Amino acid sequence: MKDDLSGFAKKGESSVEGSNSPRHRQVTAKWDPSDACRPVLDEAPVFYPTLEEFQDTIRYLATIRPLAEAYGICRIVPPPSWSPPCPLKERSVWETSKFSTRIQQVDLLQNREPMRKKSRCRKRKRRRGSRMGVPKRRASSDYLQDKVTAESDEKFGFQSGSEFTLEDFKEYDHHFKGCYFGYVAGETMSCWNEDRTGCKPSVEDIEGEYWRIIEQPTDEVEVYYGADLETGIFGSGFPRTLVGDDNSDSDLYMKSGWNLNNFPRLQGSLLRFERSDISGVLVPWLYVGMCFSSFCWHVEDHHLYSLNYLHWGDPKIWYGVPGSHASALEDAMKKHLPDLFDEQPDLLNELVTQLSPSVLKSEGVPVYRVVQHSGEFVLTFPRAYHSGFNCGFNCAEAVNVAPVDWLAHGQNAVELYSEQQRKTSLSHDKLLFSAAEEAVRALSEPASHGKKTDKSLIWNWKSVCGKDGPLTEAVKTRVQMEGERVKSLPKSIQFKRMETDFDLQTERECFFCSYDLHLAAAGCKCSPDLFSCLKHFEHLCSCEPENKYVVLRYTVDSLERLVEALEGTLDGFKDRASEHFQNFSDSDINDAYPTEVHPKIQISATACQLKDDKSSWSPLEVLDINGCCASYGCGSDSLFIPSKRLRKNENVEVCPTNLTNISSSTKKLVNHVEPLEFGEVMHGKLWCSKEAIFPRGFKSRVLFYNVLDPTVMCSYISEILDGGLLGPLFKVTLEEFPTEAFTNTSPDKCWEMVLQKLNLETLKLRGFGKQGLPLMQHLQKIDGLEMFGFHSPFILQAIEKLDPTCRCLKYWSHKYVDQADYPRTNSEVHLCLSNTSHVNSSSLQSTCYSGDTKKSLSFKLNLITQDQDRFANVVAGNKGNEEVDRVLERLFKKGTLEELKIMHRVLSGESPSIERTAALAILHQEIQKKV
């Protein structure tokens, strides 16, 4: 029997492995059935849903949970007729698509020395001819002595292996398995020896040998595993594309709740409130296994449920421990592998360590066994530790889900992560309160609005709400927790309302323990982009409490009202529960905190007048209170006071020092903005604002602190790109480092991203004692429009000349209708241009500055009186010719798109007529509505 695997190396040209990798060596070890160490375990339950039960995935899981959760794991066998097509078996994927693998040292998964001990010993050497076994077995003690190496002081882990196609991997596994167990791959053989050597091994044989390798290793056993493969890249084993008619089998499987691409976001799973496609959690992962490839003891992120489907191949053997005994398993592993845990306390998070089920049973830990066959599902429950291995070549797919009953487990997980200072994968609070908001809305809509609501949806929310519902209990627990943490804060602390986009672009987490900050965050004026959770408020910095503040998304009072709404006991609230909850999240909140906890303060309504003075304050900047948070504002609810809502003309006081316009500290840092290209005006509501017109292709240069080295200034290029349906995309790039770029649909947000990175880099360097860094008060706020150059008069007026017919209506109406004075007659606008003598819709090229030398040509653009009159006439026509307006509006509404375009061409000609100018503006509006 040929036992040389070197032929497989030719197909792995992209491999990062050396000549001593598993793919290049021989298989010489022989299986000895007499050494088997198969654990004796009880089987986990198996469920056989009917076709009707199989229709509602989440409901079926809720049905079997009371029967299966005590085992931590169970197997689900679909109805015989359920057989989804597998796109991975298509020839184009099977023979050509490659996936990456890991090399697993199976013999070291339990019995290995800590890495720090290895560093003091001689380097591990492979014996000639060794590969997953040697011809002659030796004593375990001798073997372990040889295994000690000093290759590195890094954590134990799995190295990168070869890349394979599915066809190659299947061939590799069959050859290895045949060599290891002493049979010819692909042939049906009867046993010719009493010890069963020479026959194809059963699942029990492979299981016994696997645990022999784990518990009593005598050989080096290394295998490949294609684990954690992103289905978004390699492809899913379930159909994701419409094929044929709606009634075709492919389409039915594509839409099925058991299709793991749909499973996480099904109705009833809280993961559907997560916007991001988190790989491995909301986007399934593939697992391509071979004989002995392993998945070690672990729990799912955030203690979520997991569902695994075996598309094809040899069985996968699982071992599960119920979540109620998770701590017992952790204690047992620490007891039996003390050196490994001393070196690496978070060892179980690495998924690289096994411990025999037999050892766990001896410590009183219940362990249950599952043998998963092709076409079957395996479900694991919250915080249920599980592990296992593959009996041969196979392919599985797995993803997570979060039914409402998971909430209590998820809350425990984030508190545990905080203790361990471990990062979270998603925002638990965001899922929890998004679900609560939808529940209140769904239950209130039929009564309050007379809308037809999905009865099954209402029933689902009713089943988890009420006084004892799991959703109500989860919200109640979280509210009590939050209330206690708020009350433990110093009484002098300032409270501010959290801005709605606080964690919109990225999840905010505590700098100390990585706790999610969706509900509340503590900050300090010294470090505007550094936040902590309320538990670690005192660790934030050494500043006085007066300099610190807490931002809250909801007050405790509003959260308590939410609990009452979920319980259904709040009089007069149920019919408008959804609307009230929206108010909770923004403003209009009464009696936020008891006066004995946070004394009331007085806020002056004159603070609202600052907005008329063009101050850029926001609730975050203005609010300086010892309590929180009822709302009062100028035009919009933007100012907050505790305990009571101000009446419209009520007079209160605020200390003026707390109303400082923070952006002024940044304004003095903004140097001259140099226009490079003016671009072309686009006509659409997204391409302008009240403050500026945003031409496509606009480009400017400005000096600002370098985000890579805040001790120096550098040039930034600001430009406007065409984002299609998104409208303009604003992009800021370091001129010397084009890969360092920031893009957003808002100029302010774009430059805020620059400022955020600059703050983080400044804080990091300040911690290292770096000198010459900018003061933090200079980096608190930035005006994106100003940094782009849209506050520069000559840039603004140059762009205005690109829109001679005033088609950017939002900009022009705000500029002239709301202002008393108009552009001065024959005013001169000086532009830095190169070889240009007139302005049209093409780009105005500029070469104003090069280094410190001005190299520019200047010319004058005359804003002639006729243009002034036309702008004034638009206003006068809109205000004084109401009869004309009404007639034209009725006329244009009746016209087809083609007729309106023809009329637009006619009216676009030069004309001093007031009526014609007004008609042009109205016509443009109607065209936009009909396009």
N, C-alpha and C positions, 0 to 999 in steps of 0.2 A: 504493500500500500504506500503510495507516494505521500510523504508528509511535509514536503517543502512548499511554503507559501510565498516564496519569492516572486512567483509569477504574478501575484496580485499587485505587487509594487508598481508594475508598469502602468497600471491604470490609475495610480494615485500621484501623478506628476505634480499636482498642486499641494501635496502634503508638506507640512512643516516638520515632519519626522526625519530622524536620521536613519542610518543603515541598520541600527540596532532596534528598530521599532518592531512591534508585533507583526506588522505586515511583511517584514523581511525575514522572519525567522521560522524555524521548523517547529512542528508540534510533536513532541516526543513523549509526553506524559501519558500514562495509561490509567484508565478508570479502574478502581478496585471497589466493587459493590460492598465488600465486607467492612469498609471504613465509613459507611454512610452515617450521617448525623442528622437524620430527618426528625424535626420536632413533632411531638404528638399534640395536636391542637384541635379544638372544636371548630366546626365550620360556621362561618357567618351565614345569616339567612339569605335565601334566594327568592326572588319574586318574579312571577309570570303574569304580567298585566294582560288583560283582555284588550282587544282592538279598541273597544269603547273607552276603557280606562286609560289607554295609551294616548288618547287625543289631547288631553290637558296635562302637560308635563308638570307644571308647578303644583297643581292640585294632586296629582298622583304622588309626588314626593311628600306632600303634606300627609297623605293617607298612610304611607308606609313608615313615616318617621317614628310614630310611637312604638312600632314593632322592631325597628332596626337601629335606632340611635344608641341603644344600650350596648351594641356591638361595635359601634364606631365606623362600621363598614358593611356594605351589602352588595349583592350582585343582582342585576336586573336583566332578565332575558326578554327581549322584545317579542311580540307576536310573530309567528312563523312567516307571515306575509310581509313583514317589514324588512326590506333588504335594499338599502340605499345604494345607488351606483357610486363607485369610488373613482374620481378623476385621476388619482395618483397612479392607477393601473393603466392609464392610457400610454401608448407606446412612446409618445413624445416626452412624457415625464419619466416613465420607468427606465428608459434606456439612456437618456441624455441629461436629465436634471441631477445635479450633484448637491449633496448635503454634507455639512461638516460633522465631525465626530469628536468624542473625547476618549482618551485612553484611561480605562479604569483598572487600578491595581486591586483586584478582587481580594487577594490574599492579605491585603493591608487594611481592609475596611474595618476590622475589629482589632486585630493584633498588630500594633505598630508602636514604635517608640515616639515620644514627643520630638518635634523638630529640633528643639534646642539641645537635646541629648545627641541627636545625630551629628550636630555640628562639631561635636568634640571627638567623633570617632572617624574611622577611615571611610573613604568613599566606597559606596556600594559598587561591586563589580558583578557583572553577569557572567555566569558560567558558560563556557562554550557549549553551544547546542541546546541551551535551556530555552524553553518557550512553554509557558503554561504547564510546567512539569518537567521533571528530569527522569531518565531511565530508572534510576535507583532512588527510592525514598530514603530520607534520613530522619533522625529524631527531630522533633519540633524545636528543642532547645538549640541544637546546632544550626538549624535553619534560621531561627530568629537572630542568632549571633551574626550570621552573614548578612541579614537584612539591614543592619544599622549602617547608615551612610551619612555623608556630610556634604551633600550637594548644595544645600542652601538653608537659610534660617527662615524661609517663608512658611506660610501655612501649608498643611497637607491639602492637596487638591488633585483634580484631574487635568492632565495635560491635553493640549490640542492634538488631535489625531488626523488621519488621512481624510480626504474627501472621497465619497463613494456615490455611485448611482445606486438606485434600488436594486437593479439587476446584479451589479457587482457585489453589493453587500449580502444579498441572498446567497450568491455563489460562495463568498468568503465564509459565511456562517456555516453553510452545509459542509464545506471541506473541513473547517476547524472541528466541528461537532463530530464528524465521522472519524477524524484522526484521534480526538480526545477519548471518545467512548469506544473506539476499536471496531467500527463497522464501516462499510462502504456507503458513502452518501448516495442517496437516490435509489438504492436497492432494498428490496424487502428480504430480510434474512431471518432465519430461525437460529436460536442459540445452540451453539455446539459444545458449550462448556457448562458444567453445573453452576459455576459462579456467574453465569449470564454474560460473560465477556463475548463480544462478537455479535451481539444483538442490539437493535436500536433501543435506546433507553426509554422508559416510561417517564411520565411527569414526576412520579414519586422517586424514581432513580436519580433524575437530575436534581430534584430538591434535596435529597440526601447528600449528594456530592457537593452541591453548592454550600450547604452549611458545614460540611467537612472542611472545605477550603477556608471558610470564615473562622471556624472554631479551632481547627487543628491544621494550620497551613504547613505544608512541607515543600511546596513548589511556588515559583513565581507564576501567577495566573493574571494575565492582562488581556482585556477585551476592549472592543470598541462599543460606543453607545452614541447614537444620533439623538441626543436629548435636547429639549427646549428649542426645537426648530420652529421659527415663526411662520405660521401659515400665510401671513401676509406676503411673505417672500417666496417660500418654497411651494406653497399651495396647500389647500385643505383637502382632507379625504372625503368631505361632504360636498355636494354640488352647491355652488354659489351663483351660478348663472342660469337665467331662464332658458329652457330648452323646450321647443315645441309648444303645444297648446297648454292652457291653464290646467287642464285635467290630466296632463301627462304625468307619469310617475316621477320624472326628474323634477318637475315643478313642485309636486307634492312634497318630495323630500327636501327640496330647497327651502320650502316654507315651514317645514316641520319644527315643532318646539324641541325635538330631540336632535335636530341638526345643531351641532355645538357652536356654529357661527351665530345662531339666533338665541341660543339658550340663556346667556347671561342677562340679556335685556328683555326677557319675556315679561308680560304683565304679571306682577306679583314678585318680581325680583328687584331689589333696591338698586342693583347695579345699573339699571336703565337710567338712573338719575346722574350717573357719572358721564361727563361729556367726553373725556379722553378715551382713546382706544388703548388701554393698558395691556401691553403684550403679556400673554400668559394668564391674565385675569379676565379681561373681556375679549381678547383675541386669542383663540385656541393655540396651543403649542402641539407640535407633532413629536412623537417618540418612536424612532426606528431602532429596534433592539436586536441583539444576537444572544446566543447562549451565554448565560451568567451575567449579562449586563444588568446593572443594579440601580435601584432608586432607594436611597437610605432613609432611615427614620426621620420624619419631618411632619410638621403641620402646615396647612395652607396659610398664605398671607392673610392677615386679619382674621384668622380662624374661619375662613369662608368654607362653604360646601365646595366639593369638587366632583365633577362627573367625567369619567374616562370611558372612551369607546375603543374597542379593539377592531380595527378595520379588517385585518387579515393576519394569518400566520400562526406560529406556535403559541401555546398558552402563556399567560402572564400570571405569576403567583403573587398574591398580596397577603400582607399581614396587617391587621388593624387593632388598635387599642382604643377603647371608648374615651371620649373627651373627659369624662368624669375621673379618669385615671391618668390624665396627662402628666400631672405632677409626680405621680408614683413612677412613671416611666423615666422621667428626667432624673429623679433621685436614684433609681436603679442604675442608670447609665453612668452617673457621676460616681457611684459607689464602685462599679466594676472597671471604670476607665478613669481613675482619678488623675493620673498624670496628664492625660490629654485635655481634661477639662481645666486643670490648673493652668496649663499653658494657653488654652483658648476657651474662656468661659462661654462664649456664644457658639460653641462647636455644633450644636444641633441646627443652627441656622445655615450651616455650610453644606448640609446634605452629603456628607462624605463618610459617615460613620454608621456601621451596623452593630447590633448586639443581638445575639441569638434569642429567638422567642423562648427557648428552653430556659435560658438564664432569667429572662423577665418573668416567666411563670414561677420560677423558684423564689422570686422576690414578691410574689403575690400580685403581679400585674396581669390582668386578663388579656390574652392575645387570641385573636380569631383569624382564621385562614379563609382565603377566597382563591379559587382557580378560575380565571377569566379566559373564556374561549372566544374565538373570532365571532364578531357580530353581537357581543354582549357588552353591557355597561357595568361599571363599578362606581358606586356612590360612596364618598367619604363625608362624614359629618363634622360639624364645627369642633375644632381643637382635638380632633381624633388623629393621633399619630399613626402613620402608616409607612410601610416600606415593602420591598419585594424585589423580584428579579424576573428576567425573561428566560423561557425554556428554549428559545431559538429565535430565528428570524421572524419578526412581526412588526406591525405598525399600528400605533395607537394615537389617539388625539384626546386632549383634555382641556378643560376650562373651568372657571368658577361661577358660582351663583350665590345670591343672597336673598333668600326668602325672609319674610318679616320676622320669623322666629329666630333668625340669626342675630338680630340686633343686640340682644343681651351678650352674646358671645363676642360680637364685634366691639362692644364698649369695653369689655374686659381686655380684649386684645390691645386696644390703643393705650389703655392705662398701663398694661404690662410693657408695651413698647417704650412708654415714657420712662418707666423705671430702668429699663435696659438701655436707654438712650439710643433706641433703634428707629430708623426712619420708617415712615408709613408709606404705603403704596397708593392710598386714596384717602379722601376726607370722609371720615365716618360721620361727622356732624352734618356735612353737606347732604349726604344720603338720607340721614335721619330726618332732618327738617324739610327737605324737599318732599319726602314721602308724607310727612305730617301735613304739609301745605296741600298736597294733592288730595289727601284723604278728606280734609275739611272741605275742600272745594267740591269734591265729588259727592259728598253726603249732603251738602247744602244746596247744590244747584237745582235738584228737582223741586224743592219747596220754594226756593227764592226766585227762580227765573222761569219756571215752567218748561225747562229744556228737557228734551228726551236724552237720558243718559243710559249708557249700557248697563242693563240690570245686573249682569254678572260682575261688572266693575264695582257697582254700589255694594253688591253682596260681599265681594272680596274685602272692601274697606270696612264694611260693617263687622266682618268676622274678626278683624284685628284691632278694632277700636272699642269704645265702651270702657267702663270702669276697669275691667280686668283684661282688656285686650293687650296683646304683646306690643303693638305700636304705642298705645297709650302708656304702658308701663315703661317702655324704653325712653320715651320723651320725658316722662315724670322723673325717672332716675337721673337723666341728664340735667334736667332743670334744677333738681335739688343739689346736684353736684356743683353746678355753676353758681347757684345762689350762695352756697357755703364758701366758695372760693372768692366771690365778690366781697362778701362780708368780712373776710379775713384780711382784706387790703387795708392799708393805712387810711384813716379818715380824711387825710389831707389830699388824697390822690385826685387828680383831675380826670374826668370822664368825657369822652368824645364819641360821637356816633361813627361807626365804621363806614367808610365809603363803600358803595355797592360793588366797585371793581377792585376791592382790596385784594382778593385772591382769585380774580377772574382769569388773569393770564397765567398765573403760576400758583401752586399751593404754597401757602405761608406756613412756616413751622417754627417752633421755639428753637432759638439758637443753642440752648443748653441741652434739651432732652428730645428735640424733634417732634414735640407734640403739635398736632394740627391746630391752627389758629383761626378756623373759620368762624367761631362764635365770639372770641375775645382775644385781644393781644395787648401786651404791655410794651410801651416804648419810652424813649427818653429823647429830649431835644438834642443831646450830644450825638446821637446816632440815629438819624431819622429812618434808616432802612434796616435797623436791627430790632427784632422783637422777641419777646419771651411769652410763655404761657403764664397764667396767673399764679401757678404754683411756684414758679421760679422768678417772680417779679424782683426779688432782692438781688438775684444774681446778674441782673441786666447790666448794671454799671455801678460806680461808686458815687454818682451824683446824688444830691439831696432829693428827697421825695417830691419837693415842689417842682422839680424839673421833669418829673416823670408823669406819664398819663396812661390811661387804659382806653382802648377803642372797643366798643361793643356793637355787635350786629343787632341784638335785641336786648331790651331790658329784662330783668328777671320777672317783672310784673307782666310784661307782654307774653313771656313764655308760660307763666302760670295760667294766663287766660287761654293760651293755646291748649294746655292740658285740659282745662274745663271744656273747651270746644270738642276735643277728642272724646272726652267722657260723655258729652251730650248733656251736661248739667248747667251750662251757662245760659241763664234766662235772657231771651231776646238776642242771643248771639248766634245761634245755630243758622238762622236764615241768611245771615250776612257774614258767616265765619270766614269765608275765603277773602272777602274784601277787607275785613279787619286784620287778618293775618298779613296781608300785603302792607297795611299801614304799620303793623308792628315792625316790619322789616325796614321801613323807610323813616316814618315820622308819625306825628299825631299820637303820641303815647302819653297816657296819664298815670300819675302816681307811680313813678318808676321805682323809687326806693323809699322806705320809711324814713321820716326825718331824723329818727334817733340813730340811724346808720350813717346817713350823709345829709348834713344840714343843708337847708335851702340857701340859695344865693340869689342876688338880684341881677338881672340882665337888662341893659338899657335898649329900648327899641331904637334909639338913635344909632345903634350899631348897624342897623339895616341901611342907613344912609350911606355907608361906605360903598355899597354896591354902585350907587349913583356916581361916586367919585372914581369909578373904574378900578377899585381894589380887586385883587384876585383872591380874596379870602374864600374859604370854604368852611363847613362845619368843623373840619379837623383843625383849621388854623384859628378859628374864632373861639371855639368853646373852651372856657377856662372855668370849670365848675367843680364843686365838691359834691355834686349829685347829678343824677341823670334819669330820665331824658324826656321831657315833653317838648313839643316842637312849636316854634314860632318863627316866622320869617317874612321877608319882603317879597311878595309875589309867589314864592315857593317856600315850602316848609324846610327851612335850612338852619334855623337857630334853635337851640335846645335849652330847656330849663327843667328842673326837677319838679315832680309832685303835682303841678297843675298847668293847664294850658292858658297862655295869655290871651286876653281878649284883644280885639284888633287895635284899639287905641290905648291899651294899658301901658303905663310907663314904668320901666325898670332900669337898672343901672348895670353897666359893665365897666371894668377897669380898662381904660384905653390902651394900656401897654400890651394887652393880650390880643389886640386887633392889628398888630403890625403886619404889613404886607410882606410876607416872607420872600416873595419873588423879587423884591427890590434888592435883596442881598446878592442875588445872582445877576441882576441886570447890569451892574457895573463891570461884570466879567465879560460881557458880550462885546467883542470887538466889531469893527466894521464888517458887514456882510458883503461879500463880493459876488455880484451876479455873474454867472458863467454862460447860461443859456436861459432864454425866457420861454421857450417852448411854444405850444399852441393851445388856444382856449378850447375846451371841450364843453359841450352844452348838455347839461344834466344836473339834477339837484345835488348830486354828490360832489360835483366838481367846483363848487364854490360854497362859501359860508357868508355870514353877515360881515365877517372881518376881512375876507380875502377871496380872490379868485385863484384856483389851483390849476395852472396850465400843465398839460401833459408835456413831459420833457424838460420842465423847469429844473435848473441846476444852480447851486450857489456854494460858496466856500466861506467858512468861518473858523476862527481860532477858538479853541477851548481846551480844557485840561485833557490830557491823554488818558484814556481808560486803562491803558496797559502800564503807564507810568505817570501817576498823577502829579509828580514833581515838575513835569514839563508841559508846555502847551504844544498843540499840534493842529494841523488843518483837518477839518471835517468837510466832506462833500455831502450836501443835502440835495436830494433830487425827488422828483415826482414821476412815478411810473404808472402805466395803465394796468389796472387790476381787473379789467373786464367788468363783470357784474358787480364787483366790489367797489368800483369807481377808482379814485386815485389811491395809489399806495405810496406812502412816504418812506423814504429810505435814507439813512444816514450812514456814511462809511468813513473810516479813517483813511485819509488819502494815501498815507504811506503803507497801510496794511488793509488792502481791499477786502480781505476775508473777514475782517472785524466789522460786521455790518448789523444794523438794527432796522427792522421794517415793521410798519404798523399802518392801519387805515386812518390814523390821526397824527398830525404833526406833533401835537403835545405828547401823546403817548410814545411816539417814536423817540423824542428827546428825553422823555422820562426814563426810557429803557437805558439810554446812555448814562443818565445821571445815577440810576440804580447801580449799574456796574461800576461806575466811578466811585460811588460811596463804598461798595463792598471792597474794592481794591484799596481804597484809602484806609479803611478800618483794618484790613489785613496788614498793610505796611506799617500802620501806626503801632500795631501789636508787636512788630519786629523792631520798633525803635527807629524807623525811618524818619529822617528830617526833611524839611522843605515841603511838607504836604499841605494842601489847601485846607483852610478852616472849614469845619463841618457846617457852620452857619451859612457859608457861601454855597453849599451844595444841597440846600433843602428843597428848592423848587426851581423850575425852569420853564420858560415860555417858549414852546415849540415854534409858534408862528414867528416870534422874534428871531429865533435861531435860523429859521429858513430864510429870513429877510423880508417877511411880509409886514413888518412894522416900518420898513424903510420907505419914505415918501417917494423917492425916485423909482424904486422897484415897483411899488404899487401902481404909480401912474403910468409906468411903461407897460405893465400888464393890462391896465385899463384900456390903453390904446389898441390892444389886441382884440378888444370886444367893442367895436364902434357902434354896433346895433343894440347894445345893452341886453344881450340874451342871457346873461347870468343874473337872472331877476332877483334872486335872494340877496345878492351882494348890492346891486344897484338900488333896490327899493329901500334897503336899510341905510345906504349911504346918503340918499337924497330925501326920501320921504320923511325920515325922522330927524333931519338936521335943518337948521334954520338958514344956513349959508351954503352957497354953492361954490364951485371952483371959480377962482378969480379969472377975469377976462384976460386972454393973452398971456397967461402965466407960462413960465419957461421951466421945463423939466430937463435937467442935465443928466444924460445917460452915458455910461462908459461902454462904448461900442467899438467894434473894429470894422472900418470900411463900410459903414452903413449910413445911408442918408435919409431913409424913410422907414416907417413902421408898417408891417403887414402881418398876416397870420403866421408867417414862418418864424423860426427861431431868431432871436436877436443875439448874435454872438458877441461875447464880451471878453476882452483881454485886459481888464483894468489894471491888474497888479501882477507883478512877477517879482517875488522876493520883496525887497524894500523899495524897488524902483517902480514908479507909475509909468506904464506903457499903454497909453490909451488915446483914442481919438474922441473928442467931445463934439456933440452937436445938439442943437436945440429943437425940441419938439414943441411946436406952438399949439396950445389948446385954444383954438380959434373960437371966437364968440358964437359962431354958428353951432359948434358942439355944445357950448355952455347952454345956449338957448334950447337945444334939443333935449338935454338932460332935464332942464327946468320944465320944459313942456310936457315931458312924460309925467311929471308930478302933477302939473296943472291939469293936464288932460285927464289923468286918473281921478282927480278930485272934482274937477269942474264940469266934466262932460258926462255926467252919469247917464243921460239919455242915450248918448252914442254907445256907451259901454253896454247897456242893456240890449240894444238892438244888435250889436256885433256879437255878443255872447250867444244870443238865440240863433243868429245866422250861422256862426261857425260850428255850433253843436250839430247842425243838420248836415254839414258837409262831410264828404268822404275824405279819407286820408290824401288821396291824389288831388282832390279839389282844393283842400287846404294848402297843400304844397305849392300848387300853381298860384294861389292867392298870396302866399308868403313871398314868392318870387317877385310878384308885382309890387307888393308893399315894401319890399326891401330896398327899392330904389331911393335915391336922394329926394327928400321932400321936406319942406319947412312946416308942413301941415301938422297942427296939433292932433287932429282927429286921426290922421294916418299913423302918426307915431304911437298914439294910444292903441290903435287897432293892431299894430305890429306886436306890441307886448302881449295883448290878449290872445292874439292868434298863436303866438309861440307857446303859450300855456296850453291851448287846446291841442296843438300838435303833440306836445309831450304826453298828454292824457291818452291820445289815440294810438301812439306808437306801440 
